[in-house]
Amino acid sequence: MAPPFHAEQIGSLLRPAELAETRKNLSSNLAHSRIPQEAKTSYEKLERQCIADAVHEQLTRKIRPITDGEYGRTLFYDGLFEKTPGFAVRNIQWDQLRTSFPTTKGYLKLQYSKRTVVIATAKIKYGGSAYMSEWLYLRSLIPMENWTECKLTMPSPTWIHMQMKPGTAYDPESGYTSDAAYFADLAEVFRRELRTLHEAGLHNVQIDDPQLTYFCDEEFLAGCRADGQDPDELLDMYIKAHNDCLKDKPESMHVGVHLCRGNAPQGMYFSSGSYENIAKKLFNELAYDTFYLEYDTERAGNFGPLRFLPPSKNVVLGVVTTKTAEMEDLWILKERVEEAVSTIAKGQGTSREEVMKSVGVSPQCGFSSSSHGGGVGMDKEKMWEKLELVRDLAKKIWGNEV
């Protein structure tokens, strides 16, 4: 399955100031469901208007795929875990997270006193779609024939587990005594969510898993060993968890995975390092159709690891940054894409023309992974200029086949 678009976006958009400020004033919690009930009606009216405005801009500017900007979430991973029966929101201390977990250092810099997570307190089961309301409203804003041009994002099944010290993603009363049982039930939730959304007309989903790049971080790997866990075995378990979520995926549904190194306000990131140590395993063992990869700076290393990309997979190169407002040069970006294509073609032993069919371009991440803000100097107009740059770059490379 070729990528739906050669010009892509990762999902989140900068929140309008009124929406961000209203949400901040209503709740200091992470989950949308924590907004006080008495305030939800007026807040959701504002939220829906902001989504409608964002969709109008995307349609007018010919930005694809169409998203709701994740305006219904405080954080990009909100929704699935806290809405799934068997999970409960908990505030934990930082020492309950994995040793040398990269995100911990970043959030401590932001002076967060504790971390909110969602752990299993009972058997996990599907209790209805976590994202149906988001999808139904998004699709209501465009004609049915354009529904295939939309994309919805979801968190990784490993999101919570990877943060927690071994054995603490579920509590003793949950009924779970092994990671295998925990992930088996969680995979069933993901499978049913994908099928349910597909039945409602959604054909394109992006799973966000920036934490997978922590396996490129030597400090994180050392922390795993300090916690008594083999990082190679952990990565193998996570690959299986991802793939189990994709079993019986509807044939006409495209599902990709996004990898980056963190995207906190003011351009903060949580790790650095090349994909080299994980590329061969991820590209060849993960069952996703497309890899959305951060490649805006040297923080992600060079294109060398792309030599491991098999012909059956697509890659979207995140060469435009959302971390600063400075605009990139289109011709330099085009040269970088050509370099990446050459690397892939050499690794696959095929032609550049053939490789071009499976490549796209995008920003390295969303513009506002949380409602708390975006990159340094980034504002609404700069955001749209960046997305138009991606669009124009794709047109320069692929013509009208974007």
C-alpha positions in Angstrom: 0.0 0.0 0.0 1.5 3.3 -1.1 1.4 6.3 1.3 -1.9 8.1 1.1 -0.1 11.3 0.3 3.4 12.4 -0.7 2.8 15.7 1.2 1.9 14.8 4.8 1.3 16.4 8.2 1.7 14.6 11.5 -1.5 15.6 13.2 -1.5 18.3 15.9 -2.0 22.0 15.1 -1.4 25.1 17.2 -4.4 25.7 19.4 -6.1 29.1 18.9 -5.2 31.3 21.9 -8.8 31.4 23.2 -9.1 27.6 23.1 -5.8 27.0 24.8 -6.4 29.6 27.5 -10.0 28.4 28.2 -8.8 24.8 28.6 -6.0 25.8 30.9 -8.4 27.8 33.1 -10.9 24.9 33.3 -8.6 22.1 34.2 -5.0 21.5 35.3 -5.4 17.7 34.6 -4.2 15.9 31.5 -7.4 14.2 30.3 -10.2 16.0 28.4 -12.7 14.1 30.6 -11.4 16.0 33.6 -12.9 19.3 32.4 -15.7 20.1 34.9 -19.1 18.8 33.6 -20.8 22.1 34.1 -18.2 23.8 31.7 -18.2 21.1 29.0 -21.0 22.4 26.9 -19.7 25.9 26.4 -16.1 24.6 26.0 -17.0 22.0 23.4 -18.9 24.6 21.4 -15.7 26.7 21.2 -13.6 23.6 20.5 -15.8 22.5 17.6 -15.8 26.0 16.1 -11.9 26.0 16.2 -11.8 22.5 14.6 -14.2 23.7 11.8 -11.9 26.8 11.2 -8.8 24.5 11.1 -10.5 22.2 8.6 -11.5 25.1 6.4 -7.9 26.3 6.3 -6.7 22.9 5.3 -9.2 22.6 2.6 -8.5 26.1 1.3 -4.8 25.8 1.4 -4.9 22.2 0.0 -3.2 20.7 3.0 -3.5 17.0 3.4 -4.3 14.8 5.2 -7.1 16.6 6.9 -7.0 16.4 10.7 -8.8 18.0 13.6 -5.5 19.4 14.9 -6.0 17.2 18.0 -7.9 20.1 19.5 -10.0 17.7 21.5 -7.0 16.6 23.5 -4.7 18.3 26.0 -1.9 15.9 25.0 -1.5 13.9 21.8 -1.9 10.6 23.6 -5.1 11.5 25.4 -8.2 9.4 24.9 -7.7 5.7 24.6 -6.2 4.6 27.9 -8.3 6.7 30.2 -11.5 5.8 28.4 -10.9 2.0 28.4 -12.5 0.0 31.2 -9.8 -1.6 33.4 -7.6 1.5 33.4 -7.4 4.3 36.1 -5.6 7.6 36.1 -2.9 7.8 38.8 -0.5 10.5 39.9 2.9 9.0 40.6 6.3 10.2 41.8 9.2 10.5 39.3 11.1 7.6 40.9 8.3 5.2 39.9 9.3 5.6 36.3 12.0 3.7 34.6 15.6 4.5 35.5 17.1 7.1 33.2 13.8 7.5 31.3 14.5 10.4 28.9 11.1 12.1 29.4 11.7 12.5 33.1 14.6 14.9 32.7 12.5 17.0 30.3 9.5 17.3 32.6 11.7 18.1 35.6 13.1 21.0 33.6 9.5 22.2 33.2 9.2 21.9 37.0 6.4 19.3 37.0 6.2 17.9 40.5 4.7 14.6 39.5 3.6 12.5 36.5 0.1 11.4 35.6 -0.2 7.9 34.1 -2.9 5.4 33.4 -2.4 2.0 34.8 -4.4 -1.2 34.7 -6.4 -1.7 37.9 -8.7 -4.4 36.5 -8.9 -6.6 33.4 -8.7 -4.4 30.3 -11.7 -4.6 27.9 -13.1 -2.7 25.0 -15.9 -0.4 26.2 -16.7 1.4 23.0 -14.8 3.7 20.7 -12.5 6.2 22.4 -12.2 8.3 19.3 -15.5 7.9 17.5 -16.7 11.4 18.6 -13.6 13.0 17.2 -14.0 11.2 13.9 -17.7 11.8 13.5 -17.3 15.5 14.0 -14.3 15.7 11.6 -16.1 13.8 8.9 -19.2 16.0 9.3 -17.2 18.9 8.1 -16.3 17.5 4.7 -18.1 15.6 1.9 -18.3 11.8 2.2 -16.1 11.4 -1.0 -13.3 13.2 0.8 -13.3 11.1 4.0 -10.4 9.1 2.7 -8.4 12.3 2.8 -8.6 12.5 6.6 -6.3 11.1 9.3 -6.8 10.3 13.0 -3.9 9.8 15.5 -3.8 7.3 18.3 -1.2 6.6 21.0 1.1 3.5 21.0 -0.1 0.4 22.9 3.3 0.5 24.7 3.0 4.1 25.7 2.3 3.6 29.5 4.2 0.4 29.9 7.4 1.8 28.6 7.4 4.6 31.1 6.8 2.4 34.2 9.3 0.3 36.1 9.0 -3.4 35.2 5.8 -4.9 36.5 4.1 -1.6 37.5 2.0 -0.9 34.4 -0.7 -2.9 36.2 -1.3 -3.2 39.9 -1.6 -6.4 41.9 -5.4 -6.2 42.0 -5.7 -5.9 38.3 -5.6 -9.7 37.7 -2.5 -9.4 35.5 0.6 -11.3 36.5 2.6 -10.9 33.2 3.3 -8.4 30.5 2.1 -10.9 27.9 -1.4 -11.0 29.3 -1.6 -7.2 29.7 -0.6 -6.6 26.1 -2.9 -9.4 24.8 -6.0 -7.7 26.2 -4.8 -4.2 25.2 -4.2 -5.5 21.6 -7.8 -6.6 21.4 -8.9 -3.1 22.4 -6.8 -1.6 19.6 -8.0 -4.1 17.0 -11.7 -3.4 17.9 -11.1 0.4 17.9 -9.5 0.2 14.4 -12.4 -1.9 13.1 -15.0 0.3 14.6 -13.5 3.5 13.2 -13.1 1.9 9.8 -16.8 0.8 9.8 -17.6 4.5 10.3 -15.6 5.5 7.2 -12.1 6.2 8.6 -9.3 4.8 6.3 -6.1 6.4 7.7 -4.7 6.1 11.2 -1.3 7.2 12.6 0.0 5.5 15.8 2.3 7.9 17.7 5.3 6.3 19.4 8.1 8.8 20.0 9.4 6.6 22.8 10.6 3.9 20.5 13.5 6.2 19.6 14.7 5.9 23.2 16.1 2.5 22.2 18.7 4.6 20.3 19.6 6.3 23.6 22.5 4.6 25.5 21.4 6.2 28.8 17.9 4.7 28.5 19.4 1.3 27.6 21.6 1.4 30.7 18.6 2.3 32.8 16.7 -0.7 31.5 19.6 -2.9 32.6 19.7 -1.2 36.0 16.1 -2.1 36.4 16.9 -5.7 35.6 15.4 -5.7 32.1 17.2 -6.7 28.9 16.5 -3.8 26.4 16.7 -6.2 23.4 14.0 -8.4 24.9 11.9 -5.3 25.8 12.1 -4.0 22.2 11.1 -7.5 20.9 8.1 -7.5 23.3 7.0 -4.0 22.1 7.3 -5.0 18.4 5.0 -8.0 19.1 2.6 -5.7 21.0 2.4 -3.3 18.0 1.9 -6.1 15.5 -0.8 -7.8 17.6 -2.8 -4.6 17.4 -2.7 -4.7 13.6 -3.8 -8.3 13.2 -7.0 -8.5 11.1 -6.6 -4.8 10.2 -9.2 -3.9 7.5 -7.5 -4.3 4.1 -8.5 -0.8 3.0 -7.2 0.9 6.2 -3.7 2.5 6.1 -1.9 2.5 9.5 1.4 4.2 10.0 3.7 4.8 13.0 5.3 8.1 13.8 8.7 8.2 15.5 10.4 11.3 16.9 12.5 12.4 19.9 10.0 14.5 21.8 8.1 17.6 21.0 7.4 19.7 24.2 6.7 23.4 24.2 9.4 25.8 23.1 11.1 23.1 20.9 12.1 20.9 23.8 13.1 17.3 22.9 13.9 14.4 25.1 16.5 12.3 23.3 19.0 12.3 20.4 20.6 9.7 18.3 20.6 7.9 14.9 18.0 5.3 14.0 21.0 3.0 13.2 20.6 0.7 16.2 16.9 0.0 15.7 16.3 0.6 12.0 16.8 -2.9 10.6 14.6 -4.5 13.2 11.8 -1.9 13.2 11.6 -1.5 9.4 11.5 -5.2 8.8 9.5 -6.5 11.7 6.9 -3.9 12.5 3.7 -4.5 10.4 2.9 -0.8 9.8 2.4 0.4 6.2 4.3 3.6 6.7 7.1 5.0 8.9 6.8 8.8 9.7 10.4 9.7 10.7 11.9 12.8 12.3 14.7 14.1 10.1 14.7 17.9 10.6 18.1 18.2 12.2 21.2 16.2 13.0 19.5 15.2 16.2 18.1 12.2 14.2 21.4 11.3 12.5 21.8 10.9 8.8 19.8 8.9 6.2 22.1 5.9 6.4 19.6 3.7 8.4 17.1 4.0 5.5 19.1 1.4 3.6 17.2 -1.1 5.7 13.8 0.0 4.5 12.2 -3.0 2.6 10.3 -2.4 -0.7 7.0 -3.3 1.0 7.2 -0.3 3.3 6.8 3.5 2.9 8.6 6.3 4.6 7.6 9.9 5.2 10.6 12.1 5.8 10.0 14.7 8.5 12.4 17.3 7.0 10.5 20.5 8.0 10.8 21.4 11.6 8.0 22.5 13.9 10.4 23.4 16.7 11.3 26.8 15.4 9.6 29.3 13.1 12.5 29.7 10.8 11.6 28.7 7.3 13.6 26.1 5.4 14.9 26.5 1.9 12.8 24.4 -0.5 15.8 23.6 -2.8 17.9 22.4 0.2 15.0 20.2 1.3 14.7 18.7 -2.2 18.3 17.8 -2.2 17.9 16.1 1.2 15.0 14.1 -0.1 17.0 13.0 -3.1 19.8 11.9 -0.8 17.4 9.8 1.2 15.9 8.3 -1.9 19.3 7.3 -3.2 20.1 5.6 0.1 16.9 3.6 0.0 17.4 2.7 -3.7 20.9 1.4 -3.0 19.8 -0.6 0.0 16.9 -2.2 -1.9 18.9 -2.7 -5.1 16.1 -0.9 -7.1 15.7 2.3 -9.1 15.2 5.8 -7.6 12.0 6.1 -9.6 10.6 3.0 -8.0 11.5 4.2 -4.5 9.9 7.6 -5.1 6.5 5.9 -5.2 6.9 4.9 -1.5 8.3 8.2 -0.1 6.7 11.3 1.3 7.6 14.5 3.1 6.2 16.1 6.3 7.1 18.2 9.3 9.1 16.1 11.9 6.2 16.2 14.3 3.0 18.0 15.1 2.9 21.7 15.8 1.5 21.4 19.3 1.8 17.9 20.8 0.2 19.5 23.9 -2.2 22.3 24.3 0.5 24.2 26.3 2.2 25.6 23.2 4.5 24.9 20.2 7.9 25.7 18.9 10.1 28.7 19.4 8.5 31.7 17.7 5.8 29.6 16.1 2.5 31.2 15.5 -0.6 30.4 13.4 0.6 32.0 10.1 4.1 30.4 10.4 2.4 27.1 11.0 0.4 27.3 7.8 3.5 28.6 5.9 5.4 25.5 7.0 2.6 23.2 5.9 2.4 25.0 2.6 6.2 24.5 2.2 5.7 20.8 2.7 2.9 20.9 0.0 5.1 22.9 -2.4 8.1 20.6 -1.8 6.0 17.6 -2.7 4.8 19.3 -5.8 8.3 20.1 -6.8 9.3 16.5 -6.5 6.2 14.5 -7.5 4.3 17.1 -9.6 0.5 17.0 -9.0 0.7 13.4 -7.6 1.0 14.7 -4.0 
